Amino acid sequence: MTGIGTLPLLALFLFAPWFLILSALYWLYPRQPRPAARRLFDGSALVLAFVACAISLHWSYGSADQAYGALWPQMFATTVGYGVFLLVLGAAYWLRRRWLLAR
């Protein structure tokens, strides 16, 4: 049997291909300029997005109301985790765009 601590991470594994596609698009575009500072910023943003997603998966899985069924915590954790991942990646994209336009 799996422990309760591993169940929220199931959503992270299921969404991993989509997260990798979004991460690759974030990393690759725009192609230029690509100084070392931008690579550091982009890498940090991607790590932060994955960590924030994992933390929100655990939090939302534990906070979900069991009255809606046994599957509800997993669905709630997936929705919240996906939203947090997109929020962090979207904020990083906006900050990076402002930074690149200011240069």
VMD Tcl script that builds the backbone (N, CA, C; Angstrom):
set m [mol new atoms 309]
animate dup $m
set s [atomselect $m all]
$s set {name element resname resid chain x y z} {
  {N N MET 1 A 0.830 -1.188 0.000}
  {CA C MET 1 A 0.000 0.000 0.000}
  {C C MET 1 A 0.868 1.243 0.000}
  {N N THR 2 A 0.331 2.299 -0.556}
  {CA C THR 2 A 1.058 3.566 -0.569}
  {C C THR 2 A 0.702 4.367 0.671}
  {N N GLY 3 A 1.652 5.150 1.114}
  {CA C GLY 3 A 1.401 6.012 2.256}
  {C C GLY 3 A 0.619 7.244 1.842}
  {N N ILE 4 A -0.009 7.877 2.801}
  {CA C ILE 4 A -0.809 9.066 2.513}
  {C C ILE 4 A 0.054 10.194 1.957}
  {N N GLY 5 A 1.342 10.202 2.285}
  {CA C GLY 5 A 2.230 11.248 1.798}
  {C C GLY 5 A 2.530 11.155 0.311}
  {N N THR 6 A 2.371 9.973 -0.264}
  {CA C THR 6 A 2.668 9.817 -1.687}
  {C C THR 6 A 1.457 10.075 -2.573}
  {N N LEU 7 A 0.263 10.036 -2.031}
  {CA C LEU 7 A -0.932 10.213 -2.856}
  {C C LEU 7 A -1.024 11.578 -3.528}
  {N N PRO 8 A -0.722 12.679 -2.860}
  {CA C PRO 8 A -0.788 13.964 -3.557}
  {C C PRO 8 A 0.203 14.069 -4.719}
  {N N LEU 9 A 1.315 13.368 -4.628}
  {CA C LEU 9 A 2.305 13.441 -5.697}
  {C C LEU 9 A 1.884 12.685 -6.945}
  {N N LEU 10 A 0.820 11.887 -6.850}
  {CA C LEU 10 A 0.306 11.194 -8.024}
  {C C LEU 10 A -0.089 12.201 -9.097}
  {N N ALA 11 A -0.703 13.287 -8.698}
  {CA C ALA 11 A -1.088 14.323 -9.663}
  {C C ALA 11 A 0.134 14.931 -10.329}
  {N N LEU 12 A 1.196 15.105 -9.568}
  {CA C LEU 12 A 2.427 15.652 -10.142}
  {C C LEU 12 A 2.995 14.708 -11.201}
  {N N PHE 13 A 2.954 13.424 -10.946}
  {CA C PHE 13 A 3.439 12.451 -11.936}
  {C C PHE 13 A 2.538 12.395 -13.156}
  {N N LEU 14 A 1.243 12.503 -12.940}
  {CA C LEU 14 A 0.310 12.456 -14.063}
  {C C LEU 14 A 0.418 13.709 -14.935}
  {N N PHE 15 A 0.696 14.837 -14.319}
  {CA C PHE 15 A 0.824 16.085 -15.063}
  {C C PHE 15 A 2.250 16.341 -15.546}
  {N N ALA 16 A 3.191 15.486 -15.194}
  {CA C ALA 16 A 4.602 15.708 -15.544}
  {C C ALA 16 A 4.825 15.932 -17.040}
  {N N PRO 17 A 4.212 15.156 -17.949}
  {CA C PRO 17 A 4.443 15.437 -19.372}
  {C C PRO 17 A 3.980 16.836 -19.778}
  {N N TRP 18 A 2.831 17.253 -19.281}
  {CA C TRP 18 A 2.321 18.584 -19.613}
  {C C TRP 18 A 3.180 19.667 -18.972}
  {N N PHE 19 A 3.616 19.453 -17.742}
  {CA C PHE 19 A 4.506 20.406 -17.085}
  {C C PHE 19 A 5.826 20.515 -17.838}
  {N N LEU 20 A 6.335 19.404 -18.356}
  {CA C LEU 20 A 7.582 19.437 -19.119}
  {C C LEU 20 A 7.418 20.206 -20.430}
  {N N ILE 21 A 6.265 20.059 -21.073}
  {CA C ILE 21 A 6.003 20.814 -22.306}
  {C C ILE 21 A 5.942 22.306 -22.002}
  {N N LEU 22 A 5.189 22.682 -20.973}
  {CA C LEU 22 A 5.100 24.098 -20.593}
  {C C LEU 22 A 6.462 24.643 -20.173}
  {N N SER 23 A 7.221 23.849 -19.439}
  {CA C SER 23 A 8.545 24.285 -18.998}
  {C C SER 23 A 9.486 24.478 -20.181}
  {N N ALA 24 A 9.423 23.570 -21.145}
  {CA C ALA 24 A 10.281 23.701 -22.332}
  {C C ALA 24 A 9.909 24.943 -23.133}
  {N N LEU 25 A 8.624 25.208 -23.276}
  {CA C LEU 25 A 8.207 26.410 -24.003}
  {C C LEU 25 A 8.643 27.673 -23.271}
  {N N TYR 26 A 8.518 27.667 -21.946}
  {CA C TYR 26 A 8.961 28.815 -21.160}
  {C C TYR 26 A 10.472 29.017 -21.317}
  {N N TRP 27 A 11.230 27.922 -21.287}
  {CA C TRP 27 A 12.686 28.009 -21.367}
  {C C TRP 27 A 13.150 28.463 -22.747}
  {N N LEU 28 A 12.489 27.989 -23.798}
  {CA C LEU 28 A 12.975 28.223 -25.157}
  {C C LEU 28 A 12.555 29.565 -25.758}
  {N N TYR 29 A 11.441 30.133 -25.351}
  {CA C TYR 29 A 10.941 31.357 -25.994}
  {C C TYR 29 A 10.933 32.507 -25.018}
  {N N PRO 30 A 11.330 33.688 -25.413}
  {CA C PRO 30 A 11.956 34.031 -26.682}
  {C C PRO 30 A 13.387 33.511 -26.733}
  {N N ARG 31 A 13.847 33.260 -27.912}
  {CA C ARG 31 A 15.162 32.630 -28.084}
  {C C ARG 31 A 16.316 33.560 -27.726}
  {N N GLN 32 A 16.187 34.833 -28.005}
  {CA C GLN 32 A 17.264 35.791 -27.741}
  {C C GLN 32 A 16.702 36.978 -26.989}
  {N N PRO 33 A 17.397 37.647 -26.157}
  {CA C PRO 33 A 18.746 37.384 -25.653}
  {C C PRO 33 A 18.707 36.296 -24.587}
  {N N ARG 34 A 19.813 35.603 -24.434}
  {CA C ARG 34 A 19.885 34.519 -23.466}
  {C C ARG 34 A 21.190 34.604 -22.660}
  {N N PRO 35 A 21.368 35.681 -21.891}
  {CA C PRO 35 A 22.577 35.777 -21.060}
  {C C PRO 35 A 22.482 34.812 -19.873}
  {N N ALA 36 A 23.564 34.721 -19.151}
  {CA C ALA 36 A 23.614 33.813 -18.002}
  {C C ALA 36 A 22.586 34.191 -16.939}
  {N N ALA 37 A 22.342 35.479 -16.763}
  {CA C ALA 37 A 21.361 35.925 -15.763}
  {C C ALA 37 A 19.962 35.435 -16.122}
  {N N ARG 38 A 19.647 35.421 -17.406}
  {CA C ARG 38 A 18.325 34.936 -17.812}
  {C C ARG 38 A 18.213 33.430 -17.588}
  {N N ARG 39 A 19.259 32.688 -17.893}
  {CA C ARG 39 A 19.234 31.245 -17.664}
  {C C ARG 39 A 19.062 30.932 -16.181}
  {N N LEU 40 A 19.728 31.705 -15.332}
  {CA C LEU 40 A 19.590 31.529 -13.890}
  {C C LEU 40 A 18.163 31.857 -13.445}
  {N N PHE 41 A 17.617 32.965 -13.953}
  {CA C PHE 41 A 16.248 33.352 -13.607}
  {C C PHE 41 A 15.257 32.284 -14.064}
  {N N ASP 42 A 15.393 31.820 -15.306}
  {CA C ASP 42 A 14.475 30.829 -15.845}
  {C C ASP 42 A 14.561 29.509 -15.078}
  {N N GLY 43 A 15.764 29.071 -14.785}
  {CA C GLY 43 A 15.930 27.838 -14.017}
  {C C GLY 43 A 15.338 27.951 -12.625}
  {N N SER 44 A 15.564 29.091 -11.988}
  {CA C SER 44 A 15.002 29.312 -10.650}
  {C C SER 44 A 13.480 29.350 -10.694}
  {N N ALA 45 A 12.932 29.974 -11.721}
  {CA C ALA 45 A 11.477 30.049 -11.852}
  {C C ALA 45 A 10.868 28.665 -12.052}
  {N N LEU 46 A 11.520 27.829 -12.847}
  {CA C LEU 46 A 10.997 26.480 -13.081}
  {C C LEU 46 A 11.074 25.625 -11.816}
  {N N VAL 47 A 12.187 25.722 -11.092}
  {CA C VAL 47 A 12.306 24.977 -9.839}
  {C C VAL 47 A 11.260 25.466 -8.840}
  {N N LEU 48 A 11.076 26.777 -8.742}
  {CA C LEU 48 A 10.076 27.335 -7.842}
  {C C LEU 48 A 8.672 26.872 -8.222}
  {N N ALA 49 A 8.368 26.804 -9.510}
  {CA C ALA 49 A 7.052 26.350 -9.962}
  {C C ALA 49 A 6.804 24.902 -9.551}
  {N N PHE 50 A 7.804 24.036 -9.734}
  {CA C PHE 50 A 7.639 22.633 -9.356}
  {C C PHE 50 A 7.525 22.467 -7.844}
  {N N VAL 51 A 8.333 23.187 -7.082}
  {CA C VAL 51 A 8.278 23.088 -5.619}
  {C C VAL 51 A 6.948 23.631 -5.100}
  {N N ALA 52 A 6.515 24.773 -5.622}
  {CA C ALA 52 A 5.232 25.345 -5.194}
  {C C ALA 52 A 4.077 24.405 -5.544}
  {N N CYS 53 A 4.169 23.761 -6.688}
  {CA C CYS 53 A 3.141 22.795 -7.086}
  {C C CYS 53 A 3.108 21.622 -6.110}
  {N N ALA 54 A 4.259 21.071 -5.773}
  {CA C ALA 54 A 4.316 19.936 -4.854}
  {C C ALA 54 A 3.787 20.310 -3.472}
  {N N ILE 55 A 4.148 21.496 -2.993}
  {CA C ILE 55 A 3.661 21.944 -1.678}
  {C C ILE 55 A 2.151 22.138 -1.713}
  {N N SER 56 A 1.646 22.752 -2.777}
  {CA C SER 56 A 0.201 22.975 -2.858}
  {C C SER 56 A -0.563 21.664 -3.022}
  {N N LEU 57 A 0.051 20.669 -3.674}
  {CA C LEU 57 A -0.599 19.362 -3.779}
  {C C LEU 57 A -0.788 18.741 -2.398}
  {N N HIS 58 A 0.254 18.785 -1.581}
  {CA C HIS 58 A 0.148 18.228 -0.227}
  {C C HIS 58 A -0.861 19.001 0.608}
  {N N TRP 59 A -0.812 20.319 0.545}
  {CA C TRP 59 A -1.727 21.131 1.338}
  {C C TRP 59 A -3.182 20.892 0.920}
  {N N SER 60 A -3.445 20.947 -0.383}
  {CA C SER 60 A -4.822 20.825 -0.849}
  {C C SER 60 A -5.371 19.413 -0.658}
  {N N TYR 61 A -4.515 18.403 -0.750}
  {CA C TYR 61 A -4.974 17.037 -0.504}
  {C C TYR 61 A -5.424 16.883 0.944}
  {N N GLY 62 A -4.677 17.458 1.849}
  {CA C GLY 62 A -5.042 17.386 3.260}
  {C C GLY 62 A -6.212 18.268 3.634}
  {N N SER 63 A -6.467 19.309 2.835}
  {CA C SER 63 A -7.548 20.250 3.139}
  {C C SER 63 A -8.867 19.896 2.469}
  {N N ALA 64 A -8.861 18.947 1.564}
  {CA C ALA 64 A -10.073 18.610 0.817}
  {C C ALA 64 A -11.102 17.956 1.736}
  {N N ASP 65 A -12.354 18.280 1.487}
  {CA C ASP 65 A -13.459 17.734 2.269}
  {C C ASP 65 A -13.791 16.327 1.770}
  {N N GLN 66 A -13.717 15.362 2.657}
  {CA C GLN 66 A -13.987 13.969 2.299}
  {C C GLN 66 A -15.470 13.695 2.058}
  {N N ALA 67 A -16.339 14.644 2.373}
  {CA C ALA 67 A -17.781 14.438 2.213}
  {C C ALA 67 A -18.183 14.301 0.749}
  {N N TYR 68 A -17.353 14.751 -0.160}
  {CA C TYR 68 A -17.678 14.682 -1.584}
  {C C TYR 68 A -17.212 13.389 -2.233}
  {N N GLY 69 A -16.652 12.483 -1.479}
  {CA C GLY 69 A -16.228 11.201 -2.011}
  {C C GLY 69 A -14.739 10.982 -1.827}
  {N N ALA 70 A -14.345 9.757 -2.058}
  {CA C ALA 70 A -12.955 9.383 -1.842}
  {C C ALA 70 A -12.022 9.954 -2.903}
  {N N LEU 71 A -12.550 10.244 -4.081}
  {CA C LEU 71 A -11.716 10.758 -5.164}
  {C C LEU 71 A -11.548 12.282 -5.107}
  {N N TRP 72 A -12.408 12.958 -4.359}
  {CA C TRP 72 A -12.371 14.423 -4.324}
  {C C TRP 72 A -11.020 14.995 -3.882}
  {N N PRO 73 A -10.364 14.465 -2.842}
  {CA C PRO 73 A -9.066 15.043 -2.467}
  {C C PRO 73 A -8.049 15.020 -3.608}
  {N N GLN 74 A -8.032 13.931 -4.389}
  {CA C GLN 74 A -7.101 13.852 -5.511}
  {C C GLN 74 A -7.450 14.863 -6.592}
  {N N MET 75 A -8.739 15.017 -6.875}
  {CA C MET 75 A -9.167 15.986 -7.897}
  {C C MET 75 A -8.885 17.417 -7.438}
  {N N PHE 76 A -9.150 17.694 -6.186}
  {CA C PHE 76 A -8.906 19.030 -5.647}
  {C C PHE 76 A -7.407 19.347 -5.656}
  {N N ALA 77 A -6.593 18.375 -5.244}
  {CA C ALA 77 A -5.138 18.581 -5.223}
  {C C ALA 77 A -4.614 18.818 -6.633}
  {N N THR 78 A -5.123 18.073 -7.601}
  {CA C THR 78 A -4.685 18.243 -8.984}
  {C C THR 78 A -5.014 19.635 -9.495}
  {N N THR 79 A -6.226 20.085 -9.231}
  {CA C THR 79 A -6.661 21.407 -9.694}
  {C C THR 79 A -5.833 22.519 -9.059}
  {N N VAL 80 A -5.648 22.448 -7.756}
  {CA C VAL 80 A -4.882 23.485 -7.062}
  {C C VAL 80 A -3.419 23.459 -7.495}
  {N N GLY 81 A -2.840 22.278 -7.585}
  {CA C GLY 81 A -1.436 22.171 -8.001}
  {C C GLY 81 A -1.193 22.716 -9.394}
  {N N TYR 82 A -2.100 22.410 -10.318}
  {CA C TYR 82 A -1.981 22.913 -11.680}
  {C C TYR 82 A -2.102 24.434 -11.704}
  {N N GLY 83 A -3.046 24.955 -10.934}
  {CA C GLY 83 A -3.214 26.404 -10.867}
  {C C GLY 83 A -2.000 27.110 -10.294}
  {N N VAL 84 A -1.405 26.535 -9.263}
  {CA C VAL 84 A -0.209 27.131 -8.653}
  {C C VAL 84 A 0.963 27.084 -9.625}
  {N N PHE 85 A 1.119 25.971 -10.331}
  {CA C PHE 85 A 2.198 25.868 -11.317}
  {C C PHE 85 A 2.043 26.954 -12.377}
  {N N LEU 86 A 0.834 27.109 -12.904}
  {CA C LEU 86 A 0.595 28.134 -13.926}
  {C C LEU 86 A 0.762 29.543 -13.374}
  {N N LEU 87 A 0.353 29.755 -12.140}
  {CA C LEU 87 A 0.498 31.072 -11.521}
  {C C LEU 87 A 1.973 31.458 -11.393}
  {N N VAL 88 A 2.796 30.557 -10.905}
  {CA C VAL 88 A 4.226 30.848 -10.745}
  {C C VAL 88 A 4.884 31.043 -12.105}
  {N N LEU 89 A 4.565 30.176 -13.059}
  {CA C LEU 89 A 5.162 30.292 -14.388}
  {C C LEU 89 A 4.688 31.560 -15.097}
  {N N GLY 90 A 3.418 31.906 -14.924}
  {CA C GLY 90 A 2.894 33.137 -15.522}
  {C C GLY 90 A 3.519 34.379 -14.921}
  {N N ALA 91 A 3.691 34.391 -13.605}
  {CA C ALA 91 A 4.341 35.532 -12.946}
  {C C ALA 91 A 5.796 35.657 -13.391}
  {N N ALA 92 A 6.481 34.524 -13.519}
  {CA C ALA 92 A 7.871 34.553 -13.969}
  {C C ALA 92 A 7.967 35.046 -15.416}
  {N N TYR 93 A 7.035 34.615 -16.244}
  {CA C TYR 93 A 7.018 35.074 -17.640}
  {C C TYR 93 A 6.817 36.585 -17.700}
  {N N TRP 94 A 5.878 37.097 -16.899}
  {CA C TRP 94 A 5.594 38.529 -16.883}
  {C C TRP 94 A 6.819 39.309 -16.395}
  {N N LEU 95 A 7.454 38.839 -15.319}
  {CA C LEU 95 A 8.650 39.513 -14.800}
  {C C LEU 95 A 9.799 39.465 -15.807}
  {N N ARG 96 A 9.978 38.313 -16.444}
  {CA C ARG 96 A 11.047 38.191 -17.428}
  {C C ARG 96 A 10.795 39.095 -18.625}
  {N N ARG 97 A 9.559 39.194 -19.055}
  {CA C ARG 97 A 9.219 40.059 -20.186}
  {C C ARG 97 A 9.512 41.520 -19.861}
  {N N ARG 98 A 9.125 41.953 -18.682}
  {CA C ARG 98 A 9.411 43.338 -18.264}
  {C C ARG 98 A 10.911 43.575 -18.193}
  {N N TRP 99 A 11.637 42.595 -17.675}
  {CA C TRP 99 A 13.089 42.718 -17.554}
  {C C TRP 99 A 13.738 42.789 -18.918}
  {N N LEU 100 A 13.308 41.959 -19.863}
  {CA C LEU 100 A 13.903 41.964 -21.188}
  {C C LEU 100 A 13.562 43.233 -21.964}
  {N N LEU 101 A 12.345 43.745 -21.778}
  {CA C LEU 101 A 11.958 44.976 -22.470}
  {C C LEU 101 A 12.688 46.183 -21.906}
  {N N ALA 102 A 13.067 46.120 -20.630}
  {CA C ALA 102 A 13.788 47.240 -20.027}
  {C C ALA 102 A 15.242 47.296 -20.456}
  {N N ARG 103 A 15.753 46.223 -20.994}
  {CA C ARG 103 A 17.169 46.177 -21.388}
  {C C ARG 103 A 17.356 46.814 -22.690}
}
mol reanalyze $m
mol bondsrecalc $m
mol representation Tube
mol addrep $m
